[in-house]
């Protein structure tokens, strides 16, 4: 073999080793490496940027009556999450609140029940989020309150609340009454 052919093989071998090394050390694309998660349970406070999130209670039903006396019925499970969000630093729009299931599905809160809306610093928003979730995906679901995302999604924090949802018992008989969200001065 000539010197030129050996150099070509050596270069090819080095390139292959670099590809293997990069592939072995690259993060899993399914993992969200841009988030540091504060994992908490119902009744515990999760802190995120300028917000403290507390889930006080979780219920399941098939029917909900809103503060405007509108009734929401579903053949799926309606997950009701009573939440308090104290805003400390900058105003927060709460655009990134969702329910995530164990199998990775994401559900947004029903718009008929606006529990978390833009809140200024020094105030606490108190309300009930209502999520409509297929029965088979309810067990093990978590509430995720993510940081506000601007033009670029940067490295930040998110609060994940284990809702301790199980489906071994019947849902609460409905309709369950959901009150108007409150705005309190943060102590």
Order of alpha helices (4+ residues) and beta strands (2+ residues): alpha-beta-beta-beta-beta-beta-beta-beta-beta-beta-beta-beta
